Amino acid sequence: MSVRIGVIGLGLIGGSLLRALHANGHDATGYDADPTTRLAATSAGLRVAHTLDHWRADVTVLAVPLPALPAVLDGLGDYDGLLTDVVSVKRPVRDLLAGRRYVGGHPMTGKESSGFAHSDADLFGHQVWALCLEGDTDLGDWLDLARLFTGLGARVVPVGADAHDAAVAAVSHVPHLLAGALVHAATDPLQRTLAAGSYRDGTRVAVTRPELVAAMAGGNADAVREALDRVLDSLREARAALDGPDPQAAVRDWFTPAWHTRRAWPVRPGPAQTVVVDRTALLALGAEGGWVHTVEDDRHITVMRPQLRVP
Amino acid sequence: MSVRIGVIGLGLIGGSLLRALHANGHDATGYDADPTTRLAATSAGLRVAHTLDHWRADVTVLAVPLPALPAVLDGLGDYDGLLTDVVSVKRPVRDLLAGRRYVGGHPMTGKESSGFAHSDADLFGHQVWALCLEGDTDLGDWLDLARLFTGLGARVVPVGADAHDAAVAAVSHVPHLLAGALVHAATDPLQRTLAAGSYRDGTRVAVTRPELVAAMAGGNADAVREALDRVLDSLREARAALDGPDPQAAVRDWFTPAWHTRRAWPVRPGPAQTVVVDRTALLALGAEGGWVHTVEDDRHITVMRPQLRVP
């Protein structure tokens, strides 16, 4: 491949991506505003640019947080290659990059630790990479990125920015709020000493830096509100179950469907199918929980959907 | 030690306890109503009784679920030794065993998997074992059990049944309800495919068997209601933060205290102190999040409290 790929921002995600691209033989160059991070990446054997001036790349992955994006775009001047990003909320980035040649992305992976020091070339294998397909997205650009990310082992899920933001509100942003509320509601010393496994896991993401939680939940406020209201409705049902004449039976009935649903997660891949690329079919694939496994050529992709459970 | 210890019920907790007692050289005998489990325990080199008739033990640990307790007590006939249990809610057991020589217990440890096959002699090391100290508890009996469990590496926390049930409602039972609600609120295929680490951990205990969740939450309904209401209050604050003019700043302000609190957990042990045994001091120790580390003799124990953070 003679495609030149650039990665701007070498934290956990950008650093891991540059490592993965390098390990897979791509022509990849990184950049970070912090000289120490640049030095660390260079020492790790990666190619690093020392300025954004005269930035040359066919594809540039913007791997910086949302608040840092405007400055990076300024720094890129009249760069006119393909842009993608890794921000966990897609609508604000779509608005910010309107008019640019851009496809939004969001690798659904990470660690509690951040920074280049924790980056890992294997971060993306078997992990989901949401890739935004809007009405005005160039299908060729979308496929080029899908080819790149599936080549690193990722499951590329086609999705619109609105649907993405609604889904991650429920499965990522609201869990951070629940973790925070659990911590807020159990602060006395006896509780903290008796707390064990269910507290540990239920509150794990409460160690996420408050700025990140604020950017996720606050930057996706409409969708988070809706998802939080669904959780609140469900908790009110649980509350009503406790209030009834037979709390044990009522709690069991309330909980059992969740038990079934959670036991069937994570989703297991069904059989691979090779299909002709089509914008409508791609969006339907994502809505069904499916993903692109391989980009075969400009017209054919191999896809997978979640395995249906035997009833 | 010539004290004869019996363990009735050889599931995960009872089986692990019998293994730990055996490994520590105690005179310990187990029993399980299921012949297959008895055989498995015998094959593991443990001593197992094949009937409860003529049960002889100075201390008997009832390691069966609450619904199975009445039948076991029937089977024990006129047994008059010391009884303790491992049920995760203490008030119903206290009521059931009223008039017996009994000290309630609750080892705060476990695994997602249950049954003797998953039992482990090391399950109790550095884990909390709540041990109930009521107004009518014999202090000598309490100390004998504290000596036994601290000898297996556990941190024995003195606590009344009411205070225990209120605390575990917040740190154990309510987390199960939150996990269930998170699952209930994210069932569509796209959400399930995009779900990653924060969903995985926030919903982990939703794979707990519904009967167990019902027994915990439904069997402790008053305390769970109170703890759940505190969580609901906190989530309504988060909801209000999302509704305000600056959701990002408001979410950050709401989340930050939880971030500090969770980063200071698990509690770190402060210095050991040897003190004279006293009922009031023991309960104060538990209320401060402290625990018995060693029982030195009938009058002296070594205790630890959570390390205070440097301000």
Interface residues (C-beta under 8 A of the other chain):
Chain A: M108 T109 G110 Q127 V128 A130 R155 V157 V159 A163 H164 A167 V168 A170 V171 S172 V174 P175 H176 L177 L178 A179 G180 A181 L182 V183 H184 A185 A186 T187 D188 P189 L190 Q191 R192 T193 L194 A195 A196 G197 S198 Y199 R200 D201 G202 T203 R204 V205 A206 V207 T208 R209 P210 E211 V213 A214 A215 A217 G218 G219 A221 V224 R225 A227 L228 D229 R230 V231 L232 D233 S234 L235 R236 A238 R239 A241 L242 D243 D246 P247 Q248 A249 A250 V251 R252 W254 F255 T256 P257 A258 W259 T261 R262 R263 W265 P266 V267 G286 A287 E288 G289 G290 W291 P306
Chain B: M108 T109 G110 Q127 V128 A130 R155 V157 V159 A163 H164 A167 V168 A170 V171 S172 V174 P175 H176 L177 L178 A179 G180 A181 L182 V183 H184 A185 A186 T187 D188 P189 L190 Q191 R192 T193 L194 A195 A196 G197 S198 Y199 R200 D201 G202 T203 R204 V205 A206 V207 T208 R209 P210 E211 V213 A214 A215 A217 G218 G219 A221 V224 R225 A227 L228 D229 R230 V231 L232 D233 S234 L235 R236 A238 R239 A241 L242 D243 D246 P247 Q248 A249 A250 V251 R252 W254 F255 T256 P257 A258 W259 T261 R262 R263 W265 P266 V267 G286 A287 E288 G289 G290 W291 P306
